[in-house]
Every structure is written in C-alpha cells, then in structure tokens.
C-alpha cells in the first residue's frame, strides 16, 4: 500500500500558469481551459482560476465563475489573493466561493517584500483575514498558503499553520516557492506538519531543480491530502508539478484513484499549447510525441513482440498510439510488420531496409511513412496507392497592415489544433508577413482546405502554398 490518501487535486493553470513568462489568457480562453480541466480532473478537483485583486485579471475570474454557474458545474473555483480584507471582498464579488490567501513569514520576505513587517504583525494579519473570509464573508473553503515555507525552520512552519487553523482555515498549503527542496527534506517537513495540525495539508511544488513531481509525491506519502498541478507544468520560472506526469505516477506506481479522465489529457495539453504559443516539448513525459516513438532497431524488434519490454505507459488509456521511426537505425522486423500480408521476398525486404537507412542518413532525418511506401513501390513494383500520402507544406501569408497580431496568431494556432496538424509559424520580412510550415498534411484535399480557411481569416490579404519535396539538415 502506498499510504497516499488523496482528497483532491488543485489545478493552477489559470493562476500559476498565467505567471509563466509570455502567457496571457483571454476570458474566453480561460472559460474553455477551465471547462476542459474540470472534465479532465473531475468534481473532486479545485480550480484556481486567477488573482482578481489585480484589475487586469478580474474579468477573467468573473467570466469563468459565470460560465460554470450557467452550465451547472459543481466545481470548487478558487481565487488567489493576498492576505488583505480588500482582496477577499473582490474575490467574493467575482463569484468564487473558495479562496486561497497567501502570505510569507520568512525573514527575507518580511524584510524585503513587507518592508520590515514583524513576525507577530504578520501572524495577526493572517488570523484576521482568514477569520474575515470564513466567518464574516462566508467563503465555503478558505485555504492559507505559507509562501516561502521551505525557507523557514519547521517549528515556525508549524506555528504559522496552527495560527491559520485556529482562525478557521480549511486547508493549509505548503509551497516550495523557490523549488529548493528535495523529496527527503520535503517529506520530513510535511510529515511533521501533518502530525501537528488537524486540518488537511496541501502542497505546491516548483520545478526549478526538476523535482516538482518527486517532491509532490513525497509530500503525499508524508500525509498531505491535496496537491497542486498545472497543464504542461506551467508557472513562474520553471513552473510547478506537471499534471499528466503526476497523475500518471499516482495511478500506476502508487495505485491511487485520482478520478482523472486520462483520454482528455492530450487535447487539453494541445489546446493550452495552442493558446499560449508554448510548444509541448517533444520529450515531455506522456504527452510529448517522442515519448511513444521507438527509434533503435533493437527496441523496435523487441517492442513489436512485447511492448512492455520497453514501455510502462498504457497509451490506450490516453487515446494515443505508439509510433516507430523509419531511419538509419531501422530494424528488419519493422519492415516485416509493415509488409504483413504482402508477398515480398526476404532479400527484397533487406534491400528496402538498406534503402530506408541510406536515405535517412542522406537527408539527416527520419522518413515519413509515405516515403517508406514509395521506396517499397520502387523496390517491389507493388502499387501502394491504398495508403494515404502524407507530406509537409508551406503556406505563405500576407496580412493587412492594421492586423492585431496576437489575435491572428491565436486564431491560427487554434485552427491548426482543431484540424490536428502540427504547424510552426514564422514572422518574416519581404513580400510575405508569415510562413506557416505544416507537418504531415493528409493529402491535397486537406491542404486545400487548410489554405482556404487561412485565406478567409479576416486579417489575411493573400496566401501562396508550396508542397515540400525533401527536407535536408
């Protein structure tokens, strides 16, 4: 038994995630992301949807609260606020009925952020605002975040947590604000705190040293009941614990029933990537494309016989499929698999394997499946027209001088996501304003459709399309 007793997952994509450099969500995007997260994590989740005390973000919080109310979603929507009565009032007026108030009591924060505020005065403020939010205003759930907790000695952490508990807080959150903890030290902090308070403990782990998921699991094993995540691990600097990585490990390594709809995760990640403009790293665990591609010949041979010899992820659970790279490390077994049902001699199969390897080295890249079928046609004379033709293409785009660049790029990224095409957008000088490089287009009909759609976008004056014959590196 893992000993983990998870009560809920707090997603902070719309709050911590929006603190990622370059990331700004529109209210409409916030509504869609919040809905997708809710449908992914389920009703046990808490969605931290923004910091409404900042005027620029008030409308986004209000929009999500209205959106969920109109659809009857029974979700815990939380505002994230400073430990100030005024912030509490704003959060209530925005329509959220859960609130997270944060305040650091570490020496450096008291000195440099709060201009020398005394520790005792900080405790008084924490008592006052928690009591005000819970008893006077009437929030259903009040969580207190002890910012920069891992910079404090454990006796101080316990003392502040007890003050919050006595004031009526429902949950106390321990963040590793600077991402400085390791799993062993964080386990010790959380286990001692859990023994010292009777309210649930939540954790919020930053990833500055790449330990956010490991620290989150350590905290849950130490007795924490809630854990914070973000889609793609978004957040300040290196972000926080990644949603997909954490829930996959909790379910498969520790047997925890997270209540997550895993098939929703790939689309959720693709949408957030599209609207933020931050690509999903190819080697991102679970959702990165390379995570399920086998390149080495020995790997291909073995996986074709027994996938779990090299895999521990159930791709069906996510609605994904494993893939194989056709290239210089090509296995004979993969070609055998591809030609199953065709009458091709073993000698001819070896010639096909060698030609795949040669072309891959010459182009310095893997071959697309359509290119492999073309080689098979050349070597065997067998028509392979039954197989779809995939190719890359470039669309040159000229836009109006008055273009709202941010809106145009967002619209373009969302459209490519909708039609499930991987595209890279470049802004250029010269006759054209943008180049859209499309990967693995499914034939001329799809390319024509995509080109026509882009040409009809309000900001676009003209387009020109070219198919990529070869790619050299």
VMD Tcl script that draws the C-alpha trace (Angstrom):
set ca {
  {0.00 0.00 0.00}
  {1.24 3.49 -0.86}
  {-0.21 5.19 2.21}
  {-1.34 8.09 0.00}
  {-4.79 9.46 0.87}
  {-5.52 11.95 -1.87}
  {-8.61 14.09 -1.28}
  {-8.27 16.30 -4.33}
  {-6.06 17.90 -6.95}
  {-5.80 21.69 -7.19}
  {-5.13 22.84 -10.72}
  {-3.41 26.19 -11.01}
  {-3.05 26.51 -14.78}
  {-5.19 29.65 -14.85}
  {-3.38 31.29 -11.94}
  {0.17 30.00 -11.54}
  {0.18 29.06 -15.22}
  {-0.58 32.61 -16.24}
  {2.52 33.69 -14.35}
  {4.58 31.87 -16.99}
  {6.59 34.43 -18.96}
  {4.78 35.41 -22.21}
  {1.47 33.74 -21.20}
  {-1.75 35.78 -21.22}
  {-5.21 34.21 -21.40}
  {-8.33 35.95 -22.69}
  {-11.52 35.45 -20.62}
  {-12.89 33.20 -23.38}
  {-9.77 31.04 -23.32}
  {-9.94 30.85 -19.54}
  {-13.51 29.55 -19.72}
  {-12.60 26.85 -22.23}
  {-9.45 25.79 -20.37}
  {-11.29 25.70 -17.04}
  {-14.04 23.53 -18.53}
  {-11.52 21.13 -20.07}
  {-9.62 20.87 -16.77}
  {-12.83 20.26 -14.84}
  {-13.88 17.50 -17.24}
  {-10.38 16.02 -17.00}
  {-9.85 16.11 -13.23}
  {-13.46 15.61 -12.15}
  {-15.58 17.10 -9.36}
  {-13.03 16.37 -6.61}
  {-10.72 18.94 -8.12}
  {-10.20 22.56 -7.13}
  {-9.59 25.07 -9.93}
  {-7.57 28.14 -9.01}
  {-8.81 30.48 -11.74}
  {-6.89 33.69 -11.14}
  {-5.82 36.56 -8.91}
  {-8.75 39.00 -9.05}
  {-7.14 41.62 -6.81}
  {-5.19 42.65 -9.91}
  {-7.67 44.66 -12.05}
  {-6.36 43.22 -15.33}
  {-7.40 39.73 -14.22}
  {-10.75 40.44 -12.53}
  {-12.81 39.93 -15.70}
  {-11.25 36.55 -16.38}
  {-12.17 35.28 -12.92}
  {-15.72 36.63 -13.24}
  {-16.10 35.08 -16.70}
  {-15.13 31.58 -15.52}
  {-17.41 31.81 -12.47}
  {-20.35 32.85 -14.68}
  {-19.54 30.19 -17.28}
  {-19.56 27.40 -14.68}
  {-22.70 28.69 -12.99}
  {-24.59 28.79 -16.31}
  {-23.65 25.18 -17.04}
  {-24.33 23.89 -13.56}
  {-20.80 22.61 -12.98}
  {-20.33 21.75 -9.31}
  {-16.70 22.76 -9.15}
  {-14.58 24.37 -6.48}
  {-13.47 27.60 -8.18}
  {-10.84 29.41 -6.14}
  {-9.49 32.95 -6.24}
  {-5.88 33.55 -5.25}
  {-5.42 36.65 -3.09}
  {-3.07 38.46 -0.80}
  {-3.82 38.35 2.91}
  {-5.86 41.55 2.78}
  {-9.55 42.10 3.55}
  {-9.98 44.14 0.38}
  {-8.74 41.25 -1.76}
  {-11.20 38.93 -0.03}
  {-14.08 41.26 -0.88}
  {-13.05 41.42 -4.54}
  {-12.84 37.63 -4.77}
  {-16.35 37.27 -3.34}
  {-17.78 39.81 -5.79}
  {-16.20 37.86 -8.68}
  {-18.40 34.88 -7.84}
  {-15.86 32.42 -6.45}
  {-16.79 30.70 -3.22}
  {-13.33 29.32 -2.49}
  {-10.30 31.44 -1.78}
  {-6.58 30.94 -1.27}
  {-4.89 33.69 0.71}
  {-1.12 33.76 0.70}
  {1.44 35.42 2.94}
  {5.07 34.67 3.64}
  {6.53 34.86 7.13}
  {10.12 34.01 6.24}
  {12.74 36.55 7.30}
  {13.66 37.78 3.83}
  {10.07 38.16 2.69}
  {9.09 40.07 5.84}
  {12.10 42.34 5.38}
  {12.15 42.90 1.63}
  {8.57 42.31 0.49}
  {6.72 43.63 3.53}
  {9.20 46.40 4.35}
  {10.27 45.07 7.72}
  {6.89 43.88 8.98}
  {7.34 41.98 12.24}
  {6.62 38.27 12.51}
  {3.97 38.94 15.16}
  {2.22 41.51 12.97}
  {2.20 39.01 10.11}
  {0.53 36.41 12.34}
  {-2.09 38.99 13.35}
  {-2.87 39.71 9.69}
  {-3.15 36.01 8.89}
  {-5.58 35.49 11.80}
  {-7.68 38.49 10.86}
  {-8.05 37.81 7.14}
  {-8.75 34.09 7.46}
  {-11.43 34.76 10.09}
  {-12.88 37.55 7.94}
  {-13.03 35.36 4.81}
  {-14.52 32.37 6.61}
  {-16.83 33.83 9.23}
  {-17.75 37.31 8.00}
  {-17.78 36.98 4.22}
  {-18.73 33.31 4.21}
  {-16.43 31.50 1.77}
  {-17.16 27.76 1.55}
  {-13.46 26.90 1.52}
  {-10.56 29.03 2.72}
  {-7.01 27.89 2.12}
  {-3.95 29.62 3.53}
  {-0.64 29.43 1.65}
  {2.51 29.85 3.71}
  {4.61 31.30 0.92}
  {8.35 30.51 1.02}
  {7.70 27.89 3.68}
  {10.77 25.82 2.82}
  {13.00 28.75 3.79}
  {11.71 28.54 7.38}
  {12.53 26.19 10.27}
  {9.90 23.52 10.89}
  {8.85 24.93 14.27}
  {7.93 28.24 12.59}
  {6.01 26.43 9.84}
  {4.01 24.56 12.48}
  {3.38 27.73 14.49}
  {2.03 29.66 11.48}
  {-0.09 26.70 10.38}
  {-1.64 26.44 13.85}
  {-2.46 30.15 13.80}
  {-4.26 29.64 10.48}
  {-6.04 26.58 11.83}
  {-7.24 28.40 14.94}
  {-8.53 31.22 12.73}
  {-10.79 28.74 10.92}
  {-8.89 27.91 7.73}
  {-9.99 24.72 5.95}
  {-6.66 23.78 4.35}
  {-3.08 24.91 4.87}
  {-0.80 24.90 1.84}
  {2.96 24.45 1.98}
  {4.66 25.68 -1.18}
  {8.26 25.07 -2.14}
  {8.26 28.58 -3.56}
  {11.84 28.60 -4.81}
  {11.97 24.96 -5.83}
  {14.78 24.37 -3.35}
  {13.57 21.26 -1.51}
  {14.40 17.65 -2.26}
  {11.99 14.73 -1.72}
  {13.58 13.63 1.55}
  {13.61 17.05 3.23}
  {10.12 17.86 1.93}
  {8.80 14.53 3.22}
  {10.18 15.38 6.65}
  {8.60 18.86 6.66}
  {5.17 17.60 5.63}
  {5.16 14.57 7.94}
  {5.95 16.76 10.98}
  {3.34 19.31 9.98}
  {0.65 16.66 9.44}
  {1.31 15.37 12.96}
  {0.92 18.90 14.35}
  {-2.36 20.11 12.78}
  {-5.77 18.51 12.33}
  {-6.69 20.21 9.03}
  {-5.66 18.86 5.60}
  {-2.30 19.89 4.16}
  {-1.90 20.93 0.52}
  {1.40 21.26 -1.36}
  {2.55 23.45 -4.26}
  {5.95 22.43 -5.62}
  {8.05 24.49 -8.03}
  {10.28 22.83 -10.57}
  {13.44 24.97 -10.53}
  {15.59 21.88 -9.91}
  {13.35 19.46 -11.79}
  {11.97 17.92 -8.59}
  {8.39 19.23 -8.52}
  {6.68 15.90 -9.27}
  {9.01 13.94 -6.97}
  {8.52 16.44 -4.14}
  {4.74 16.36 -4.63}
  {4.68 12.57 -4.37}
  {6.94 12.66 -1.31}
  {4.55 15.13 0.36}
  {1.54 12.94 -0.39}
  {3.33 9.92 1.05}
  {4.06 12.05 4.13}
  {0.37 12.71 4.64}
  {-0.57 15.72 2.52}
  {-4.13 15.38 1.20}
  {-4.07 17.85 -1.69}
  {-1.53 18.57 -4.40}
  {-1.17 21.40 -6.95}
  {-0.55 20.88 -10.65}
  {-0.62 22.82 -13.92}
  {-1.04 21.76 -17.53}
  {2.44 21.40 -19.08}
  {3.85 22.28 -15.64}
  {3.33 25.98 -16.42}
  {4.20 28.64 -13.86}
  {6.78 31.13 -12.68}
  {10.30 30.38 -13.93}
  {10.36 26.58 -14.44}
  {6.75 26.15 -13.36}
  {5.19 23.68 -10.94}
  {4.33 19.97 -10.95}
  {3.06 18.79 -14.32}
  {-0.49 17.44 -14.30}
  {0.00 14.48 -16.66}
  {3.25 13.30 -15.08}
  {1.88 13.47 -11.55}
  {-1.46 11.74 -12.10}
  {0.12 9.01 -14.23}
  {2.61 8.21 -11.48}
  {-0.01 8.34 -8.72}
  {-2.25 5.90 -10.58}
  {0.28 3.39 -11.92}
  {3.10 3.47 -9.37}
  {1.07 4.02 -6.21}
  {-2.40 2.70 -7.03}
  {-4.14 5.99 -6.23}
  {-7.59 6.52 -7.72}
  {-7.25 10.10 -8.95}
  {-10.62 10.20 -10.70}
  {-8.91 11.63 -13.80}
  {-10.29 11.16 -17.32}
  {-6.96 10.35 -18.98}
  {-8.32 10.48 -22.52}
  {-8.98 14.22 -22.05}
  {-5.33 15.00 -21.29}
  {-3.85 15.08 -24.84}
  {-6.49 17.52 -26.14}
  {-6.21 19.66 -23.02}
  {-2.44 19.91 -23.47}
  {-2.73 20.66 -27.18}
  {-5.24 23.44 -26.57}
  {-3.19 25.09 -23.81}
  {-0.11 24.83 -26.02}
  {-2.00 26.47 -28.89}
  {-3.29 29.45 -26.92}
  {-0.04 30.04 -25.02}
  {2.22 29.57 -28.03}
  {4.42 27.32 -25.90}
  {5.05 24.01 -27.70}
  {4.73 20.72 -25.86}
  {8.32 19.55 -25.55}
  {8.87 16.54 -27.77}
  {10.33 14.59 -24.85}
  {7.71 15.70 -22.34}
  {6.65 12.62 -20.34}
  {3.44 11.01 -21.62}
  {2.21 13.81 -23.90}
  {5.41 14.57 -25.81}
  {5.49 12.92 -29.23}
  {8.91 11.34 -28.67}
  {7.60 9.64 -25.52}
  {5.98 6.96 -27.65}
  {8.38 6.69 -30.60}
  {10.85 3.81 -30.87}
  {13.93 4.54 -32.99}
  {16.66 1.99 -32.22}
  {16.35 -1.23 -34.21}
  {16.70 -3.48 -31.17}
  {13.93 -1.53 -29.43}
  {11.65 -1.83 -32.45}
  {12.24 -5.57 -32.73}
  {11.53 -6.15 -29.05}
  {8.51 -3.83 -28.75}
  {6.84 -5.43 -31.75}
  {6.97 -8.70 -29.80}
  {6.31 -7.38 -26.29}
  {5.64 -3.64 -25.78}
  {6.15 -3.74 -22.02}
  {9.77 -4.73 -22.55}
  {10.47 -1.03 -23.20}
  {7.25 0.72 -22.16}
  {5.42 1.33 -18.90}
  {2.75 3.73 -20.19}
  {-0.62 2.44 -21.38}
  {-1.12 4.60 -24.49}
  {-4.69 3.36 -24.98}
  {-5.61 5.00 -21.70}
  {-4.78 8.36 -23.29}
  {-6.22 7.56 -26.71}
  {-2.68 7.61 -28.11}
  {-0.66 5.11 -30.14}
  {2.97 4.09 -30.11}
  {4.99 5.01 -33.18}
  {8.19 3.86 -34.85}
  {10.86 5.89 -36.60}
  {11.95 4.82 -40.07}
  {15.58 5.83 -40.30}
  {19.23 4.92 -40.09}
  {18.64 2.56 -37.15}
  {15.83 0.80 -38.99}
  {15.00 -2.78 -37.94}
  {14.17 -5.57 -40.40}
  {11.30 -6.54 -38.10}
  {9.50 -3.22 -38.60}
  {9.59 -3.61 -42.38}
  {8.30 -7.18 -41.94}
  {5.49 -5.77 -39.82}
  {4.69 -3.10 -42.41}
  {4.62 -5.65 -45.23}
  {2.48 -8.17 -43.40}
  {0.08 -9.61 -45.98}
  {2.30 -8.75 -48.97}
  {4.27 -11.34 -50.89}
  {7.78 -9.88 -50.72}
  {10.95 -11.97 -50.56}
  {13.37 -11.73 -47.65}
  {16.13 -10.43 -49.95}
  {13.86 -7.68 -51.22}
  {12.89 -6.76 -47.67}
  {16.59 -6.36 -46.79}
  {17.06 -4.10 -49.82}
  {14.14 -1.96 -48.60}
  {15.67 -1.74 -45.12}
  {19.02 -0.66 -46.53}
  {17.42 1.96 -48.80}
  {15.49 3.43 -45.83}
  {18.74 3.64 -43.88}
  {20.64 5.25 -46.80}
  {18.03 7.91 -47.48}
  {17.65 8.74 -43.82}
  {21.39 9.35 -43.48}
  {21.46 11.37 -46.71}
  {18.56 13.59 -45.58}
  {19.74 13.61 -41.93}
  {16.19 12.94 -40.76}
  {13.68 10.11 -40.39}
  {11.45 9.18 -43.32}
  {7.72 9.68 -43.34}
  {5.60 6.56 -43.76}
  {4.52 7.77 -47.20}
  {8.20 7.95 -48.22}
  {8.70 4.39 -47.00}
  {5.77 3.17 -49.07}
  {7.30 4.93 -52.07}
  {10.56 3.02 -51.52}
  {8.59 -0.20 -51.30}
  {6.89 0.59 -54.61}
  {10.26 1.34 -56.21}
  {11.87 -1.86 -54.92}
  {8.96 -4.29 -55.48}
  {6.81 -2.79 -58.22}
  {3.77 -3.36 -55.99}
  {1.29 -0.45 -56.06}
  {0.84 1.06 -52.61}
  {-1.78 3.65 -53.60}
  {-4.13 2.26 -50.96}
  {-2.06 4.06 -48.35}
  {-2.55 7.72 -47.52}
  {0.02 10.18 -48.81}
  {1.46 12.41 -46.09}
  {3.69 15.38 -46.84}
  {4.88 18.68 -45.44}
  {3.77 22.01 -46.88}
  {4.43 25.73 -46.54}
  {1.74 28.40 -46.66}
  {2.94 31.96 -47.26}
  {0.60 34.54 -45.72}
  {0.23 38.28 -46.34}
  {-1.83 40.22 -43.79}
  {-3.43 43.65 -43.51}
  {-1.24 46.45 -42.08}
  {-3.71 47.00 -39.23}
  {-3.55 43.38 -38.07}
  {-3.96 42.51 -34.38}
  {-1.01 40.12 -34.43}
  {-1.79 38.42 -31.12}
  {-5.40 37.66 -32.10}
  {-4.40 36.46 -35.56}
  {-1.71 34.09 -34.28}
  {-4.02 32.73 -31.61}
  {-6.76 32.12 -34.20}
  {-4.26 30.40 -36.49}
  {-2.87 28.16 -33.73}
  {-6.35 27.20 -32.57}
  {-7.39 26.30 -36.12}
  {-4.34 24.08 -36.67}
  {-5.15 22.40 -33.36}
  {-8.74 21.86 -34.49}
  {-7.66 20.05 -37.67}
  {-4.90 18.19 -35.80}
  {-1.99 19.48 -37.87}
  {1.37 20.29 -36.35}
  {2.42 23.72 -37.60}
  {5.22 26.18 -36.94}
  {4.59 29.87 -37.63}
  {7.38 32.25 -38.62}
  {7.12 36.03 -38.96}
  {9.32 37.16 -41.86}
  {10.33 40.19 -43.89}
  {9.77 40.67 -47.61}
  {6.74 40.01 -49.78}
  {5.06 37.80 -47.18}
  {4.42 38.51 -43.50}
  {4.21 34.94 -42.16}
  {5.27 31.46 -43.16}
  {3.24 28.54 -41.81}
  {5.18 25.26 -42.00}
  {2.80 22.28 -41.81}
  {3.95 18.78 -40.88}
  {2.31 15.57 -42.11}
  {-0.57 17.00 -44.11}
  {-3.01 14.25 -45.07}
  {-3.08 14.73 -48.81}
  {-4.01 17.53 -51.19}
  {-7.67 17.79 -50.12}
  {-6.67 18.65 -46.55}
  {-4.01 21.09 -47.73}
  {-6.56 22.85 -49.96}
  {-9.00 23.04 -47.08}
  {-6.42 24.50 -44.68}
  {-5.20 27.03 -47.23}
  {-8.77 28.16 -47.98}
  {-9.53 28.54 -44.28}
  {-6.44 30.68 -43.67}
  {-7.19 32.81 -46.74}
  {-10.68 33.55 -45.34}
  {-9.37 34.80 -41.99}
  {-10.26 38.50 -41.55}
  {-6.67 39.69 -41.27}
  {-5.41 37.86 -44.38}
  {-4.95 39.52 -47.79}
  {-3.35 36.70 -49.76}
  {-1.73 33.27 -49.45}
  {0.51 31.02 -51.54}
  {1.09 27.32 -50.93}
  {4.01 25.01 -51.73}
  {4.47 21.32 -51.06}
  {7.82 20.32 -49.54}
  {9.53 17.65 -51.68}
  {12.57 16.99 -49.50}
  {13.94 18.14 -46.15}
  {17.72 18.32 -45.68}
  {19.62 19.02 -42.49}
}
mol new
graphics top color blue
foreach p $ca { graphics top sphere $p radius 0.5 }
foreach p [lrange $ca 0 end-1] q [lrange $ca 1 end] { graphics top cylinder $p $q radius 0.2 }
display resetview
